[in-house]
Amino acid sequence: MNFFKINECYISIGSNKGQSFIYIKNLINMLKKNNYIYCSVYSNFYYTNPIHYKFQNNFINILIKIYNIF
């Protein structure tokens, strides 16, 4: 008899380097291809200003809800 343990997890992803939007989309696709992770809910993409180091690009952020099955 097999028993699986399901863990719910939230991952916050952000980037402000290079092609941030493409990097985040690629990461989401990589997570979807993982057999042990189920991605269920995505937030919208949010653009935020840097806080401590003001002389850098704005950030693109997203929150992903995943289930990890063991």
C-alpha positions in Angstrom: 0.0 0.0 0.0 1.4 3.4 -1.0 0.8 6.5 0.9 1.6 10.0 -0.4 2.2 13.1 1.7 1.0 16.2 0.0 2.6 19.5 1.1 1.2 22.9 0.1 3.7 25.6 -0.6 3.8 29.2 -1.8 6.8 30.4 -3.9 7.5 34.1 -4.4 9.5 34.8 -7.6 11.0 38.0 -8.6 13.6 39.4 -11.0 14.9 42.7 -12.3 17.8 41.5 -14.4 17.8 41.1 -18.2 14.6 39.7 -19.7 12.8 39.2 -16.3 9.4 38.3 -17.7 10.9 35.6 -19.9 13.0 34.2 -17.0 9.9 33.9 -14.8 7.8 32.3 -17.5 10.6 29.8 -18.2 10.8 29.0 -14.5 7.0 28.4 -14.3 7.3 26.0 -17.3 10.2 24.1 -15.6 8.0 23.7 -12.5 5.1 22.4 -14.5 7.4 19.7 -16.1 8.4 18.4 -12.7 6.6 15.1 -11.9 6.6 15.8 -8.1 5.1 19.3 -8.2 1.6 20.4 -9.2 1.3 24.1 -9.8 -2.2 25.1 -9.0 -2.6 28.9 -8.7 -0.7 31.9 -10.0 -1.0 35.5 -9.1 -0.8 38.3 -11.6 2.5 39.7 -12.5 3.4 42.8 -10.4 5.9 45.5 -11.1 7.5 47.0 -8.1 10.2 49.6 -7.4 13.5 48.7 -5.8 13.6 49.7 -2.2 17.2 50.1 -0.8 19.1 50.4 -4.1 17.1 52.9 -6.1 19.4 52.9 -9.1 18.3 49.6 -10.6 15.5 48.3 -12.8 12.0 47.7 -11.4 11.2 44.1 -10.3 8.6 41.8 -11.8 7.1 39.6 -9.1 4.7 36.6 -9.0 3.4 34.2 -6.4 2.8 30.5 -7.2 0.9 28.0 -5.1 2.3 24.4 -5.6 1.7 21.0 -4.1 4.7 18.8 -3.6 3.9 15.1 -3.5 6.2 12.6 -1.7 
